Amino acid sequence: MDDVVSFHVARPFSANRMYSRQTTKRGRRNLTREYKAWRDEMGWALKMETSGVTPIACRYDMTIELCPTRMDTDNPVKPIGDLMQSVGLVTNDRNLHAFNVTPTDDRDDVLVVLTLRPDLPARRAKVKRRTALPTWGKARVAPGLVAAYRRAGVRV
């Protein structure tokens, strides 16, 4: 694996336009159609540009060069990090160690340069949490465990 990985994104996307103002029944915010369309389009382009690159599992620094825009300096960082994780370029976007966003007049697209930092401890890849023991119904607990729980004084 090289120490530097670079790729282009056609246009930047602002983190302010990722989520709609409406919430779900559980209180979460929905992704906007505009962001989903950008993610799908740029995801395919990124997959084609970075084919053959092994997923990055260590810490990394990210440098973003983009055309001058009216958006805040740190707004393209979140969408690009999520895009890299969704296509499998990085195992966990929380491994980002430092970022630098530089507006340049001679560019009409976005250049992203990842500098790998394997000397720093990496964060684990995201793992689905599992509960140790189900707290509902006897059918979900193995029959041998029911007897062990009863002997221990746990009401099952």
N, C-alpha and C positions, 0 to 999 in steps of 0.2 A: 504494500500500500504506500502511495506517495505521501509526502508530508503536507502537500497542498492540493486541494481540490477546488476547481473553479467551474462556474456555469453561468449562463445568462438567463434572465427572466425578461419577457417582453415588456412588461410594464409593472410598476410597483402597485401594491394594494395597501390601503390604509387600515390600521387596526380599528379605527373609529367606525368603519363601515362593515365590520365582520358580523356583528350581531344586530338583530332587529330589536325594536323597543318592546315588542310583545313577548310575553313569557308563556311557558307551557304550564300545564296543570301542576307540575311539580316545582314550579318557580324558576326553571332554567330558561335561559334566553336562546332563541332560535338563530341559526345562521341565516344570513340573507341570501336571496337567490343570486345576487350579483357576486357575492363571495364564493358561492358554490360553483358558479360558472367559471370564475377566475381560477379556482383551485383545480377544477377538472382540466381546463385548457392548459394551464401551466404545468400540471402534474404529468400529463402525457409528454409535453415538450421536455421536461426535466428528466423523465425516465429515458427518453431517447438520447439525450445529451450525456447522461451519466451511466449509460449501460456499461457493464463490466467493472464498475467500481464496487468494491466490497463495502457493506454497511459500516459506518463509522460508529464505533462503540466507546471511543475515548473522548476526553474533553477536547474542545476546539475553540478557536477564535474566529469570528466572522467579520469580514470587511465587506461593506456594501457600497458600491459606487453607482449613483443614479443621477438622472437629470434633475435640475433644480425644480422643486415643486412647492406648493403652498402647505403641504402636510408637515406635521411635527417631525423632528429628526428621527425619533425612535419608532414611528408608526409602521414602517415596513418590516421591522424585525420579527414581530409575532407572526404575521401571515407567512413570511418566508420560512421561519422555523417550523411552523406547522406543516407547510408544504413539503419540506425536506423529510419530516418524519412520516408523513402519509405515503410518500413514494418509496420509503425504505432507504433513503440515503443516509440517515442517522437513526440510531436505535432509540435515542431519547433526546428530545430537543432541550431538555434541562442540562445537558452536558455543555451547553454554551458557556464558555468561560468569560469572554470579553467580546464586545462588538464595537465596530467603528462604521459610522455612516458618513459618506463623503459625497456631497453634491458636486458634479462636474459638468461644465458647459458643453463638452465635446461628446456627450453620450446621450442617446435617445432611448436606450434600454437600461436594464439593471444588471450589473456584474456583481456576482457574489463569489468571494474567495474564502475558503475555509482553510485555516492553518491548524493542523492537528497538534495536540498537546498531550502525547501519551505519558509524559512524566507526571501529570496531575492525576489524582484519583478520580475515576469516572463514577457517575451515578448509575444505579441499576436500571435496566430496561423496565418499562412499566409492566407490572404483573397484576392480573386480576386477583382481587382478594377473595379468599375462601373462608367461610366461618369454620371454626374448629368443630363445633357440634350444632346440628340443627336444633332449634328450640321449639319446633312445632311437630306434632303428630308422631305416633310410634312407627308408622310405615317408613319414615325417612331414616330411622336409626337401625343399624344392623342388629339382628336378634341377639347375638352374643354380648353386645354392648348394653342391652336393656338389663340383663341379669347383673352385669357388673355395676351398673348405675344403682340398681336397687340394693345390692349388697353395700354400696358406699353410702346409702341413705338418701340418694337423689330420687325425687319423685318423678317418674317418667309416665 
